[in-house]
Structure formats: structure tokens, C-alpha cells
Amino acid sequence: MDKGYYTYMIECADGTLYTGWTTDITQRIETHNLGKGAKYTRARLPVRLLASWCFETKSEAMKWEWQLKRLSRNEKLRLLEK
């Protein structure tokens, strides 16, 4: 099985959105919810997965993460509606 690279968006308990990238979505969400993920999410638990996108390369996943992080909250929510 080929390794995939994923960009993901989660919602924190306080309603804020967080975007990151990983090679294992399930493990990454679990890590966030154990308080061992990103510093930003540690104080905003629990988190829930809103969306994920799969890419063939790490570079593609990181580029999409960077583009998502530049969007406003409203733009992110509109993207999730599509």
C-alpha cells in the first residue's frame, strides 16, 4: 500500500479551526485529543475532524495546508460546504 500524505482540518472544542498535515489521519486526531498534538490544540480539547484531503507527495499536502491557513474562517467554512 502506498503511503499517502494528508492535509486535514479540525474543529477544536472552543469552535476554532486548526489545519495541519500528516501521513496517518486517525493517529494524528488521537494524538491531538491526548493533548500531545500541536501546542494550539492542547488547550482546546477535544477536537473533531471536519475534512481531509489526500495527496501523493508531502510537498503537495504542505502546500495545500499553507493555502488553507491563509483563508479566513468564513472562507474555510464555505470550502467545507462544497
VOGU-3710 file (C-alpha; in Angstrom, 3 decimals, decimal comma):
1> mdkgyytymi> 0,000/0,000/0,000  1,339/3,409/-0,949  1,869/5,985/1,721  -0,435/8,973/1,452  0,026/12,483/2,710  -2,997/14,232/4,152  -3,960/17,788/4,869  -6,689/17,967/7,480  -8,932/20,491/9,167  -10,243/20,004/12,679
11> ecadgtlytg> -12,586/21,920/14,921  -11,487/22,494/18,493  -13,833/22,434/21,488  -13,879/26,254/21,544  -15,081/26,334/17,926  -11,791/27,425/16,399  -10,369/25,690/13,345  -6,925/24,138/13,011  -5,236/22,860/9,855  -2,272/20,511/9,601
21> wttditqrie> -0,785/17,689/7,584  0,039/14,065/8,424  0,604/10,605/6,983  -1,953/8,996/9,337  -5,202/10,879/9,971  -6,580/8,521/12,633  -3,369/8,568/14,643  -2,997/12,336/14,309  -6,501/13,079/15,631  -5,884/10,681/18,508
31> thnlgkgaky> -2,590/12,425/19,255  -4,332/15,808/19,288  -7,030/14,505/21,642  -4,416/13,049/24,004  -3,002/16,560/24,367  0,205/15,584/22,587  -0,510/17,267/19,263  0,074/20,857/18,296  0,526/23,380/21,079  -2,510/25,276/19,751
41> trarlpvrll> -4,874/22,333/20,208  -3,666/21,207/23,650  -5,775/23,809/25,455  -8,767/23,388/23,130  -9,680/19,716/23,519  -11,383/17,689/22,309  -11,001/18,157/18,577  -13,015/16,629/15,766  -12,101/16,042/12,161  -14,004/18,233/9,701
51> aswcfetkse> -12,249/17,356/6,437  -9,158/15,761/4,951  -7,521/15,760/1,541  -5,107/13,089/0,291  -2,006/13,851/-1,796  0,727/11,756/-3,369  3,569/13,874/-2,018  4,418/15,606/1,232  5,071/18,788/-0,720  1,532/18,836/-2,152
61> amkwewqlkr> -0,004/18,274/1,289  2,090/21,033/2,827  1,248/23,462/0,018  -2,485/22,843/0,497  -2,078/23,290/4,275  -0,340/26,623/3,675  -3,110/27,750/1,302  -5,822/26,771/3,786  -4,117/28,614/6,625  -4,214/31,799/4,546
71> lsrneklrll> -8,024/31,632/4,230  -10,337/33,435/6,607  -12,587/31,400/8,886  -15,583/32,161/6,663  -13,701/31,074/3,543  -12,728/27,802/5,251  -16,327/27,137/6,270  -17,537/27,835/2,720  -14,948/25,407/1,389  -16,257/22,721/3,743
81> ek> -19,808/23,244/2,442  -18,793/22,229/-1,097
//
